[in-house]
Amino acid sequence: MRPLVLEVPTKELSKHLQTYQPANFDEFVGNISLLMPLFDTMKNVVFFCLKMTKHAIDSVKRSLDVAGLKTKKALIGLTTEQVFLKSQGKDYLNQDLRVLREGREIIDKLELHSYASGQLGWCITQKNPVYDVKNHIVAMVGISVDIDEDNERILRKHARLASVDQYVRDNLDQKINIGQLAKLANLSQSQLERTFKAVLNMSPIQFVQKMRLEHAIRLLANHKLTVTQVSLNCGYGDHSAFSRQFKQFTGMSPVNFRKIHFKEP
């Protein structure tokens, strides 16, 4: 049985999985089970593994905090749709099926998860297909790394990025150019990319998207504002583009998100 090598950062995962080909799904699970105690010590990391069955996707391990379940055994056999909120779970299920059926990788995707407690949390997610020795997809393996929500605290230690952070906050209703941000930080665009990745574990574009969406969520709490007004206040001239991106990050439309998280008194 050949060992599976997993490394952080997540971008290394894809490279190693290309050379790792278990005989079948059971062999794959046998390998990764050795790493489970290690993942349990990493509180900001969710590791998951899924396989296709005739009727659904079986989950070997999912985040207990996200699912609101008490034991790992309670997760086995559940579909993604059963683990998360129905609307969000359906979106994740479709995402998982694209990986399992078509072999599409999902790399460094910024996502906003809804936890069982009702809290929201950002993460960077990667999902990869696992091929057996016959080159058939036998599983999907993935990892989600939580992002520290207190960006201000982190950025205060980095004067160049602090100026970028303030500029983005002050101009969320405007078009924001990455070239402008690099100039503000007195860095080249490639240097800005590397610095953001090192400090915040996300790209400058993902940072801007995150800030816009957080602002949108705050505005959605105000039922006096229409979704169109919210989109304009977040720098989206096109209401439909705002709704598409909002759903891409949260798994639900702004209207449904408001209904679930901000019920009218």
N, C-alpha and C positions, 0 to 999 in steps of 0.2 A: 504494500500500500504506500504510494508516494505521498509525502507531506504537502499540504497546501500552505503556501507562504502568503501571509497578509501583512501589509505594512501601512503605516500612516505617514504621509497624507493619502487620502482616498484615491488620488489620481494614479497611484501605483497599483491599485487593485486590478484594474483592467489588464495591465501588462502581465501580471502573474497568472491571471485566470486563462490567458491565451495559451499558456504552456501546461496548465494543469487539466488533465482529462481523467476523471475517475471512471471506473468500470460502470457504475450506476449511481443512482441517487443515495442508496443506503451507504455506499462507501464514502460518498461525499459528506453525509451527515456524521459518519464515524470520525472523519478527519476533523471537522469543525467543532465537534462536541468537546474535543480536547481544549479548545480555546474559550469555551463558554465561561469558565471561572475568571479568565482574564478580562473578558468583556464586562462581566458583572462589576468589576472594580472601576470601570470607566463610566462615571455617572453622567457624563455629557454625551455619551455615545449610545446609539441604538443599532444593534446588529440584527439582521433578519435574513431568513432563508425560506424560500417558498418553492413548491413544486406544483406542476399541473396534474390534476386528476381528471376523470371523465366529466365530472360535474362542476368542479370548482378548483380553487387553489388551496393547497394545504399550507398552513403556516407552522414552521418549526419553532420560531422564537420571534416575539414582537415586544415592543416596549410595554411593560406593565403599567407604567405611569400614564402613557397615552391611552391604553385600553381600559384602565380602571379595574384591572383584574389583580388577584392576589398572588397567583402562582403561575409559573411558566407553563405548567401542564394544562392550565385552563386555555392557553393560546393555541395549543396544537390542534390542527384540523379546522381552525376558523379561517374564513376568507377575509381579505382586507376590508371588504365592505362590512363585515360583522365586527371588526375591531374598532373602526373609526365611526364618527358620525356618518349617517347614511349618505348624505350628499357628498361629503368629502371622501368617504370610503369608496364610493362608486368611481370617483375620479382616479383614486389610487389603484383601484382594481383594473381599470382600463389601461393605466400606465404599466402595471405589472404584466398584463396580458401581452402588451406590445413587446416587452422584453422576452417573455417566455415563448411567444409564438413566432416573433419576427427576428429575435436576436438583437433588438435595438438597445444600445446602452443609454443610460441616463447619467450624465456626468455633471457633478457640481451644481445641482439644481437647488435654487433657493426656494424654500417652502415655509408656509405658516401652518403649524399644526394646531388643532383644537384638542385640548386634553379633556379627560373625563371630568375633571374638576371645573371645567368651564374656562380655564386659563388658556391663553394663546402663547405659542412659543415658536421662534424661528429656528430653522436648521438648514444645513447644506446636505443634500442627499445624493448618493450614487447607487445605481442598480446595474448589475451585470449578469448576462446569461452564463451558465456553466454547461460546457459541452462534455459528453462522454467520449470514450475511445472511438465510437462510430460516428462522431461529430453530430450527434443529436443533442438538443437542449434538454437537460434533465432537471435543471433547477435555476432559480434566480437567487443571487446573493446580493445583499446591499448593506449600506451603512449610512446612518444619519448622524451628523455631528451638530449638537446644539450650539447656537451662537449666543455669546454673552450679550444680554439686552442692554447693559449699561455702557453704550458706546462712548458717552461723554466722559465717563471715568477713565476709560482706556485711552481715548484720544487726547485727554489733557496732558498725557505723558509724551505726546508727539506733536510738537508745535506746528509742524508743516501740515499734518493731517487735521489738526484742530481748526485751522483756518478753512480747510475744505469742508469740514463738518458744519461749521457756522454758515458758510455760503450756501450749502445745500438746504439747510433749515430755513434760511431767509428767502429762498427762491424756489420753493416747492411748487408754486403756481406758474413757474416759467420753464422754458426749455433749458435744459442743463447739458452743456457740452463737456465731454471728458477732457478735451484740450484745454478748456477754461480752468478746470479743476487742477490739471497738471501745472498750468502757469501759476495759479494761486499758491501751489505748494513748492514752486520753484524746482520742479522735477520734470523729466521727460515723461511721456505717457507710459512707456514701458517700466520706468522706475516707480511711477505711481501705482501701476498694476501690482508690481512685486511687493511694494510697501503695504498696500491694502491687504494683500493675501497674507503677508507675514503677521500683521497687527490684528486684523479683524476676521481673517479666514474667509474673505469674500472679495470680489472684484469691485472697482469703483462703480461700475454700472449696477451691480447687485446692491451696493450700498444705497445708491440713489433710488432704486426700485423699492428697497426696504423702507426707506424714509417716506417715500410717497404713499406706500400702502399703510404704514402706521398712521400717517396724517389722515388718510381716507377713513380708516377705522374710527379715529377720534371724531371725525365729522359725521360719520354715519350714526353716531350716538345721538346726534341732534335731529330729531324727526321733522323739524321745520325745513331742513335742507333736502332738496330733491337729489337723486343720484346724479343727475346732470350737473347740478351746482357743485356737488362733491367732486366730480371728475374735473371740472374747470379749476377748482381750488387746488387740485393736485397736479396741475400742469398738463392735463389731457384735453386737447381741443376736440377730440372725437370721443363721444360718450361710449360708443360701441367698443372702441379700442381699450378704454378704461375697464369696461365690464369683462372683456376677454382676458386682460392681464390679471384682474382681480381674481377671476375664477381659476386662472392658471396657478396662482399662488395659494389660494385658500380652498379650492375644490368646490366653490359655490359662488353664485352671482352676488353682487352687492345687495340686492333686494332680499335674497334669502339669508344672507349673512346678518343683515339688520334684524330680520324677523326672529332669528335664533338667538342672537347675542344682545340685542337692544329692543326688547319688547316694550311697546308703548304702555305707560302707566294707566 
